[in-house]
């Protein structure tokens, strides 16, 4: 009896948290969860490694490219061409401002603590103009730089709401789509994960019926890296489960969520 009681106590959370907690929200078709593959900072490895890998699996990704990215400066036609094959060019500001108290590499002129709401709005709007000149699109999403969302101790999330369809921050897989703020969608900023760990993250979203957003930086060597092997293992898993898992750009997934959702 004691064993039974213990096992009931132990098992209960699995039943409670292992299921889709959304009563209203439904993903399209036969999908049980959504996955967004996002890549930050506009790096050459995105053009040279990630896009060919995604294309070989016919999967779409979102690329949060800064305005001052060296790769964007040197290879603007390559960046333009990836948007023609369905990948999203997302806004990641012009100068990647972050909170200098959190990171010692932040230059004083790009320290978010010294920004104002007007200045961040102007910077994000100018980055939108730059990206529109590249891909011709008026609708896009934003990724908070360093996942910082405050200028001078003031949240700029409401500014982001006026400029974008949705925005990505960091945090664990959401328990519910209905209660998720479209302008503060959590993601996992990976740092040398194994392929198994990447796949496990997707499985968590499948169990909850919600969304797994990956925040990648370098692929195949560099900072906050993921190996080509681990990345390919993830893509292989997504492709072989494509009837259950909707992998698409953050923009496409969030457009659907907004259409169906209630916030
Ligand atoms: Zn970044």
Boltz pocket constraint, residues with backbone or C-beta under 6 A from the ligand:
constraints:
  - pocket:
      binder: B
      contacts: [[A, 40], [A, 41], [A, 92], [A, 96], [A, 144], [A, 145], [A, 146]]
      max_distance: 6.0
